[in-house]
């Protein structure tokens, strides 16, 4: 007989920044036999997803759906707008900004990266300087990550639109909202975003496997001038399918569609403004607890200014090797899985073990977050990691004041 730690029996809690916690209703919607892919309810369900996805993205533009992850959405967005030899400007605040730049390089683009580090947001003034210097308008797009999942930095996307407008630069503004859509406030049209990418496994609360590219008419005009676009990545038939299979250039991700339909119903029943408010509230409870735990030389929030933190993911620092030790302890003893410190240090560097992340995105509520915080405090105590007191009371007070 295998013996598990006594406090681990029960349901495990995956508190990483994606895949997020999946609602039982989503899992139940997916738990069915394979449907007809040529006629029937699946065709109607797919069509119904389009306006509801656009409502979450706050756009009147277009959406193309893909079978794939966030990296697939990156490539799809680039394949429709950037030709080999084109230049893209990438202001980076963590691993995923650099990752999107690498994807562009793989497609033959020249990348200009402005690295803002892993703890501070994009400085729109520096981006404006780079755009102003580009007098020949070689830069065809600015690729910006709204929330970098590795660092938990949240960037001012509307500020980047202002930089483009102030410099009268024609480049497309492209935003990665893989970690933020359905969690942090995002307004595609109001903020002047031309292309936005996301996935289904975070704020949309569906198992990994679907990716989305939203685009406006300006971006569609760029696509129309492309010499060629891969048949698979081409967003034109996906956004305006003449036949059902064209949504995915082949067989539909059938069970994901049932799950996504239920997830969108849940989001719209709550109301997107309320979804944003809930994430903000729960994030503030987490940050309050972390502030109480923080002691000199101990636990530290990666992003010092709350105005620049995501409400979907929180990156934290501990002296190495306490980050990994804490993750191992809470998973082994409590069934609580925390996120690794992705991209904060090279994997072979001992400093890698000083970082971890908390995912608080999608289907989470007050008691789940308080349980997460209680598990962390138990781990800090069990491992004799120096930390302050009063964290749980303070977090409960944040939630209790609502």
C-alpha positions in Angstrom: 0.0 0.0 0.0 1.3 3.5 -1.0 1.2 5.9 1.9 0.5 9.5 1.2 1.0 12.4 3.6 -2.2 12.6 5.7 -3.1 16.1 4.7 -2.8 15.3 1.0 -5.8 13.1 0.7 -8.6 14.8 -1.2 -8.7 16.9 -4.4 -5.4 18.3 -5.6 -5.2 22.0 -6.4 -3.2 23.1 -9.5 -2.4 26.7 -8.7 -0.1 27.3 -11.7 -0.6 30.1 -14.2 -2.2 27.8 -16.8 -3.6 25.4 -17.5 -6.0 26.9 -15.0 -8.6 25.2 -12.8 -11.4 23.9 -15.1 -15.0 24.2 -13.9 -16.9 21.0 -13.4 -19.5 22.3 -15.8 -16.9 22.6 -18.6 -15.6 19.1 -17.9 -19.1 17.7 -17.9 -19.9 19.4 -21.2 -16.9 17.8 -22.7 -17.7 14.3 -21.3 -19.7 12.9 -24.2 -19.3 10.8 -27.3 -17.9 12.1 -30.5 -20.5 14.3 -32.4 -21.3 14.5 -36.0 -18.9 17.0 -37.7 -20.9 17.4 -40.8 -24.3 18.5 -39.5 -26.2 19.1 -36.3 -25.6 21.0 -33.1 -21.8 21.3 -33.4 -22.1 23.6 -36.4 -24.5 25.9 -34.5 -22.3 25.9 -31.4 -19.2 26.9 -33.4 -21.0 29.8 -35.0 -22.2 30.9 -31.6 -18.7 31.1 -30.2 -17.6 33.9 -32.5 -19.7 36.8 -31.1 -19.1 35.7 -27.5 -15.3 35.4 -28.0 -15.3 38.9 -29.5 -17.3 40.2 -26.6 -14.7 38.9 -24.1 -12.0 40.6 -26.3 -14.0 43.8 -26.5 -13.8 44.0 -30.2 -16.1 44.3 -33.2 -13.3 42.9 -35.4 -12.6 39.4 -36.6 -11.5 36.1 -34.9 -9.8 33.1 -36.3 -9.8 29.8 -34.3 -6.9 27.3 -34.4 -6.1 23.9 -32.9 -3.0 24.7 -31.0 -1.4 26.5 -28.0 -0.3 30.1 -27.5 2.8 29.5 -29.6 0.5 28.5 -32.5 -1.4 31.8 -32.1 1.9 33.7 -32.2 2.8 32.0 -35.5 -0.6 32.5 -37.0 -0.6 36.2 -36.2 2.8 36.7 -37.7 2.2 34.5 -40.8 -0.7 36.7 -41.8 1.1 40.0 -41.4 4.9 39.7 -41.5 6.8 38.6 -44.6 10.4 37.4 -44.5 12.7 40.4 -44.3 10.2 42.6 -42.5 11.2 44.1 -39.2 9.3 43.9 -35.9 9.9 45.8 -32.7 9.5 43.8 -29.5 9.5 45.5 -26.1 10.1 42.6 -23.7 9.3 42.2 -20.0 10.0 38.5 -19.6 10.5 35.2 -21.3 7.4 35.4 -23.5 8.3 38.7 -25.1 11.6 37.1 -26.2 9.7 34.0 -27.2 7.5 35.9 -29.6 10.5 37.6 -31.0 12.2 34.2 -31.6 9.0 33.0 -33.4 9.3 36.0 -35.7 12.9 35.3 -36.4 12.0 31.7 -37.3 9.7 33.1 -40.0 12.5 35.2 -41.4 11.7 38.6 -39.8 14.3 40.9 -38.4 13.7 41.6 -34.7 14.6 44.7 -32.7 14.2 43.9 -29.0 14.0 46.5 -26.3 14.6 44.6 -23.1 13.0 46.1 -20.0 14.1 43.3 -17.7 11.9 41.1 -15.7 10.6 43.4 -13.0 9.5 46.6 -14.7 6.9 47.4 -17.4 7.4 48.7 -20.9 8.4 52.3 -21.1 6.3 53.7 -23.9 8.6 56.7 -24.3 11.5 54.5 -25.2 9.3 52.6 -27.7 8.3 56.0 -29.2 11.9 56.9 -29.6 12.6 53.7 -31.5 9.5 54.4 -33.7 10.5 58.0 -34.3 14.0 56.9 -35.4 12.5 54.5 -37.9 12.0 57.2 -40.6 11.7 54.7 -43.4 9.0 52.7 -41.6 10.8 49.4 -41.8 9.1 48.3 -38.6 5.9 46.6 -39.6 4.6 45.6 -36.2 5.1 46.1 -32.5 4.8 42.8 -30.6 3.9 43.4 -27.0 2.9 41.0 -24.3 0.1 42.4 -22.1 0.9 40.1 -19.2 4.2 38.2 -19.3 3.3 34.9 -17.5 6.9 34.4 -16.4 7.5 37.8 -14.7 3.8 38.7 -14.0 4.5 42.2 -15.3 1.4 43.8 -16.8 2.0 46.3 -19.6 0.1 49.4 -20.7 -1.1 48.4 -24.2 -3.1 51.7 -24.7 0.2 53.6 -23.9 1.9 51.8 -26.8 -1.0 52.8 -29.2 -0.4 56.4 -28.1 3.3 56.0 -28.9 2.4 54.8 -32.4 -0.1 57.5 -32.9 2.1 60.3 -31.5 4.9 59.3 -33.9 2.5 58.8 -36.8 4.0 55.3 -37.3 1.9 52.9 -39.4 3.1 49.6 -37.8 0.5 47.2 -36.5 0.1 46.9 -32.7 0.0 43.3 -31.8 -0.8 42.1 -28.2 -0.3 38.7 -26.5 -3.2 38.2 -24.1 -2.6 34.5 -23.5 -2.3 35.0 -19.7 -4.6 38.0 -19.4 -7.8 37.5 -21.5 -10.7 37.0 -19.2 -8.6 38.0 -16.1 -7.0 41.4 -16.5 -9.0 44.2 -18.1 -8.3 44.3 -21.8 -10.1 46.5 -24.4 -9.0 45.6 -27.9 -10.8 48.3 -29.8 -10.7 51.0 -27.2 -7.0 50.5 -26.8 -6.3 50.5 -30.5 -4.9 47.0 -30.8 -4.8 45.6 -34.4 -4.0 42.0 -33.6 -4.5 40.1 -30.4 -3.6 36.4 -29.6 -4.7 34.2 -26.8 -5.3 30.6 -25.8 -8.2 28.6 -24.2 -6.4 27.2 -21.1 -6.2 30.2 -18.8 -8.9 32.8 -18.4 -11.2 30.9 -20.8 -11.0 27.8 -18.4 -10.8 25.1 -21.1 -8.2 22.4 -21.4 -5.2 23.3 -23.6 -5.7 22.8 -27.3 -7.3 25.9 -28.9 -5.8 29.2 -29.8 -7.3 32.4 -31.2 -6.2 35.4 -33.2 -8.4 38.5 -33.2 -7.7 41.2 -35.8 -9.2 44.4 -37.1 -9.8 45.7 -40.6 -6.3 47.4 -40.7 -4.7 44.0 -40.1 -7.0 42.4 -42.6 -5.7 45.0 -45.1 -2.1 44.0 -44.4 -3.0 40.3 -44.9 -4.6 41.1 -48.2 -1.3 42.5 -49.5 0.8 39.5 -48.4 2.4 37.6 -51.3 1.6 34.3 -49.7 0.3 32.9 -46.5 0.4 29.2 -45.5 -2.9 27.5 -46.2 -3.0 26.3 -42.6 -2.3 29.6 -40.9 -4.3 31.8 -43.2 -6.9 33.5 -41.1 -9.2 34.5 -44.0 -11.2 31.3 -44.4 -11.1 30.7 -40.6 -12.7 34.0 -39.9 -15.1 33.8 -42.8 -15.7 30.1 -43.4 -17.8 29.1 -46.4 -18.0 25.6 -44.9 -17.8 24.3 -41.4 -14.4 22.6 -41.7 -12.8 25.9 -42.8 -12.9 27.2 -39.2 -10.0 24.8 -38.5 -8.8 23.8 -41.9 -9.9 20.3 -41.2 -11.5 18.3 -38.3 -12.9 20.5 -35.5 -11.6 20.2 -31.9 -15.1 18.8 -31.1 -15.0 18.4 -27.4 -13.2 21.7 -26.8 -16.1 23.4 -28.5 -18.5 22.0 -26.0 -16.3 23.1 -23.2 -15.7 26.5 -24.6 -19.4 27.1 -25.2 -20.0 26.4 -21.5 -17.1 28.5 -20.3 -18.2 31.5 -22.3 -21.7 31.0 -20.9 -20.2 31.2 -17.4 -18.2 34.3 -18.2 -21.1 36.2 -19.7 -23.5 35.1 -16.9 -21.0 36.7 -14.4 -20.3 39.7 -16.7 -16.9 40.6 -17.9 -16.6 43.6 -15.6 -17.4 41.4 -12.6 -14.8 38.8 -13.9 -12.2 41.6 -13.9 -13.3 42.8 -10.5 -13.1 39.3 -9.0 -9.6 38.8 -10.3 -8.5 42.2 -8.9 -10.0 41.4 -5.5 -8.3 38.0 -5.2 -5.0 39.3 -6.5 -5.0 42.1 -3.9 -5.6 39.4 -1.2 -2.6 37.5 -2.4 -0.4 40.6 -2.6 -1.5 41.6 0.9 -0.5 38.2 2.3 2.8 38.4 0.5 3.5 41.8 1.9 3.0 40.4 5.4 5.2 37.4 4.8 8.0 39.6 3.4 11.0 40.1 5.6 14.5 41.4 4.8 16.3 38.7 2.8 13.1 36.7 2.5 10.0 36.4 0.3 9.6 39.2 -2.2 7.0 40.1 -4.9 8.8 40.2 -8.3 6.9 43.4 -9.3 7.2 46.0 -6.7 4.5 48.4 -8.0 1.0 46.9 -7.8 -0.1 49.0 -10.7 2.2 46.9 -12.9 1.2 43.5 -11.6 -1.1 41.1 -13.3 -4.3 40.0 -11.5 -4.0 36.6 -13.1 -0.5 35.5 -12.0 2.0 36.6 -9.3 5.7 35.9 -9.6 7.6 35.6 -6.3 11.2 35.4 -5.1 12.8 33.6 -2.2 16.5 33.0 -1.5 17.5 29.9 -3.4 16.8 27.0 -2.9 13.7 27.9 -0.9 11.5 28.5 -3.9 11.8 25.0 -5.1 11.8 23.6 -1.6 8.5 25.3 -0.9 6.9 24.1 -4.2 8.1 20.5 -3.4 6.8 20.6 0.2 3.3 21.9 -0.6 2.8 19.5 -3.5 4.0 16.5 -1.5 2.3 17.2 1.7 -0.9 19.1 0.6 -1.5 18.3 -3.0 -1.0 22.0 -3.9 1.0 22.6 -7.0 2.7 26.0 -7.5 4.2 27.3 -10.7 7.9 27.1 -11.4 10.0 30.3 -11.8 9.9 30.2 -15.6 12.6 32.1 -17.3 13.8 34.0 -14.2 17.2 32.2 -14.2 18.8 29.5 -16.5 17.6 26.0 -15.4 21.2 24.9 -14.5 21.8 28.0 -12.4 21.3 27.5 -8.6 19.4 30.8 -8.6 16.6 29.0 -10.6 15.5 27.5 -7.3 14.7 30.9 -5.8 11.6 31.6 -7.9 8.0 30.4 -8.0 4.6 31.7 -9.3 1.0 31.6 -8.2 -1.7 31.2 -10.8 -5.0 32.8 -9.7 -6.8 33.0 -13.1 -10.2 31.8 -14.4 -12.3 29.6 -12.1 -11.1 30.8 -8.7 -12.9 32.3 -5.8 -12.2 33.5 -2.3 -12.0 30.2 -0.4 -9.7 28.8 -3.0 -7.3 31.7 -2.7 -7.4 31.6 1.1 -6.7 27.8 0.9 -3.7 28.5 -1.5 -2.4 31.1 1.0 -2.9 28.8 3.9 -0.9 26.1 2.1 2.0 28.4 1.5 2.1 29.5 5.1 2.1 25.9 6.2 5.1 25.3 3.9 7.0 28.4 5.1 6.5 27.2 8.6 7.4 23.6 8.0 10.6 24.6 6.2 11.6 27.2 8.7 11.7 29.8 6.0 11.8 33.3 7.6 8.5 35.1 7.1 6.3 37.7 8.8 3.1 37.1 10.6 -0.6 38.1 10.1 -0.7 37.2 6.4 -3.8 35.1 6.4 -5.8 37.5 8.6 -4.8 40.4 6.3 -5.8 38.4 3.1 -9.1 37.4 4.7 -9.8 41.0 5.6 -9.3 42.1 2.0 -11.9 39.6 0.8 -14.2 40.1 3.8 -14.5 43.8 3.1 -16.4 43.2 -0.2 
